[in-house]
Amino acid sequence: MPGKCDICGKTPQFGHNVSHSKRRTNRRWQPNTQKRTLWIEGKRVRVNICNRCLRTLYKTR
């Protein structure tokens, strides 16, 4: 589910697809967000978290 990361605040970014004829059409890049249940301050909290934050979280354990 695309959206905003609850940890770092990453949101979709906008730009253009550029064809061979240099014609520009709008597009957006979605962050890779996942719904996960995490322990935050001793409570289970369901969050939308991007893949980069999830990897960093597991790395610091």
N, C-alpha and C positions, 0 to 999 in steps of 0.2 A: 504494500500500500504506500504509494508515494505521499510525501508530506514533509513535515518539519521534524527535525531531530530534537527531542526533548532535552538532550544533554548539551550539544554544542550549538544548536539553533540553525543548523544547515538547512537551507530551503532550495526549491528548484531554481535553476539558473536559466537565463534566456539567451538566445542567439539566433543564428540563421543557418539553414542548410544552404549550401552553395553548389549549384549544379555545374556541369561542364561549361554551359553557356553563361556562367556567372550570375544566373538569376537567383535571387535570394528569397527564401520562404522561411517563415518563422518556425522555430522549434524550441523545445525546452529539454534540459538535462535534469532528470530526477535524481535525488539522493537515494542511495540504496538503504531504505529504512525498513526495520524489522520490528514487529511487536514482540516484546520480551518482558518477562516478569523478573524484576531485580530486587535484591535486598538493599534498601536505602534507609539508613538510620534505624535498623532493626525491624523495618516493616517491608512487607512485600508490596511492590508498586509496579503496576503495568505501565510500560513506557514505549514510545516510538523511539528507537535508537538507530542511528546510522551504522553502517558496517564498520567504518573507521573507528568510531567510539567503542563499539562492541569488541573489536580486536584489541584496542588499547586497554579496555577493562580487563580482559582475560590475561593480557600481558603483565599487568601490575599485580596479579594475584600471587 
